[in-house]
Amino acid sequence: MPTTYKKNYIILHHTITARDTTTFEAVNNYHKGLWNFESSLGFFIGYHYFIDGKGKVYQGRNDWEAGAHCYQENKNYDSIGICLTGNFDTETPSQAQTASLGTLLKDLMQKHLIPKENIKFHRDYAGYKSCPGTNIKTDFIDKLLNNSIEDTMKLIQKKGGTEVYAVDKFRRRHAILNWDTFQRGLAMGLWNSEIEQVNDFSQYAAGNVIILAPDN
């Protein structure tokens, strides 16, 4: 069994090839010609996930395996590599791709407790590249996750109290289930990290219990 690595980052890539005709199999075969080692799944592909032009998600390497997608700063070991088909210097991701990517990112953020600020572009480490393309702007992740500042819940705590609540943009107060839920919410960028002290909760409407983690 290969060595396992804790993953703290997600790094996005593009294939620099035609968005709607590049296949997982083609990239996997190409990578077979570059490296002489393979993952536990039998693939040589350097990415952990691959999203084609129709939004279909393929898993290459397992999450816990080292990748072969960003050697700079040893990011192959503590990051998950996701590649979308396309040359995003000249085109943009399809709606199906962005929808699949958004879902995948949220799943990985929750699973590995990766905060939004640790979702990076390959060019953040390889400055000589535009990857994942010049059409992928710095606010791409914020827009993709639909997590603007206006939508972020603020955290409140009654002065002298111990319970922390999340307040949404409709001023509804939601109970946070437990410490794990609190941490996962921070990792997923669902609320601000600062906790506001309030005198009472009367100004907030009743909300629901927020459950982000399985009971076990």
N, C-alpha and C positions, 0 to 999 in steps of 0.2 A: 504494500500500500504506500503511495507517495506521501512525502512529508506534507503536513497540513499547515496552513498559514491563516492567522487572523486577518480579516479584511477590514480596513478602515477607510478606504477610498473607492470611488467608482470613476472610471476614466472612459470618456466617449471618443469614438473614432468614426471615420468614414472610409469606404473602400477606395475612393477616388476613381471609381468605375461607374458605368451606367446603372442608375438606380433600379430600374425595373427589369433588368435582364441578368444582373449578377446574382449568382446562387451561392448558397452555403457550401455546396459540394465543390464549386470552382475555387473558392477561397481556401477551403480545406486542402484541396489538391495542390494549390499554389504554395501554401505553407509547408506542405510535406517536402517540397523541394528546398526549403530554407533551413529547416532544423532536422536533426537526426534523433529527436526524442519525441515521445508521444504522451498524451495524458492517459489517465486510468480508463477513460471511455473509449480509447482507441483512436482518438482524433489527434492530429498534429496541429490543428488550428490554434492560433495564439490567443484567441479571445474566449471569454467565458460565455458570452451571449452574442448572438448575431440576429439582426432583424432585417428581413428582405423588404423589397418595395411594397409588397402587399400587406406588410405588418406582421408576417409570420415570425415568431420568435423561435430560434434554435438555441439549444445549449451546447456549447463546445466543451470547454473544461468545466469541471465541477468548481463551485464557488471557492472551496478551501484549497484548491490547487494553485500553484504558481502559474501565472500567465506568461505569455511571450508577446506582449503588446506595448510595453513602455519600460525600457531598461533604465531610463534616466532616474536617478535617485532611488534605484532599486524598487521601483513601483510595481514591477512584475509580481512582487511577493505580497504586498499588503493592499493590493487593489484588485477590483473586478473590472475587466475590460469588456465594454459593450461596443460592437461595431454595427453601424447602419450601412446598407448598400446605398451608393450614390456618390457623386462628386459635388459636394456642397460648396465648392468654390463657384460652380456654375448653375446649380439647381438647388432645390430645397427638399427636405424630407416630405414624403407623402403624409396625408392625414392619418392613414392607417399606421404608418411608422411612428408618428408622434404619439398616437393613442397607445400603441403597444409599449413604447418606451416609457411613457408616463406611468403606466401600470407596473411595469417591471421595476422602475426606479423606486416607487413607493414600497413595493414588496421587499426589495433588497435593503432599503433604508431601515425598514422595520425589522427584518430578519437579522441584520448585522449591526443594528444601532449606528448607522452611518448618518451623520448630520448633513443637511443640505449643502453646507459650505464645503464639504469634502467630495462633492460631485465635481469633477474637473474635466477639462478638455485636454487632449493629448498635447496641444500646443503650449499648455501651461508648463510642461516639462521639457518639451522639444521645441524650443523657440524658433527653430529654423523651418518649422512646418506650420501650415494653417489649420491642420487637422483639429476638429472635424469639419473644417471648411469656413471660408470667410463669410458665408451667409448664415452661419450659426453665431449669433451675437451673444454678448456677455449676459443678457437677460433671458436667454433661451430657457434655462433651467427654471427660473422663477415663473415664467409664463407656462411652461410645460406642466409644472406641478400645481398650477392655479393657486399659488400660495403667496399672493401679494401681501404687503404690510397691512392693507385694509382687511384682508381675510384672516390674518393671524389672530388667534385668540390671545387675550392678555390674561395673566395670572393674578389672582387676588387672594388675600388672606385677611381675615378679621384680626384687628389688633389684639394681641394677647391669645389668639387662637392658634391651632396647629394645622387645621385642614386647609388645603390649597384648592381653589376652584379655578376653572377656565371660563372666561366670559367671551361670547361670540359677538359679532358685529350687530346683532339684534338685542344686545344687553341681556342675554339669557345666561344664567349662572349654571355651569355644569359641574357636577361632582367628579373628581378624578379617582378612579378605583383604588389604585395603590401606587407604591413607589416605582414599580416596573412600568406601569402605564405612564407615570409622570416622565420617566426617562425616555421612553419610546416617543412620547409626544415631542420632547425636545429634539430627539434625533431626527424625527420626521419633519421638523420645522412647523409643527402645528400651532405652537404658541411661543411667545417671547420668553426669554430666560429670566427676566426680572419679575419679581413678585411685588405687586402694589399692596400696601397696607391700607385697609379701609375701616371706617368706624362701625359700619353695619352693612347688611346685605339687602336692605329694603329697596334700594334703587334698582335691583336686578330681578328680572322675572325668573321663575323656576325653570330649570332645564332638566337634562337627563344625566344618567351616569355614563361617563366616557369609559369604554372598554377597548383597549388597543392590544391587549396581550391575552393569550389563552390562559385559562384558569390553572392549567398545570405548569 
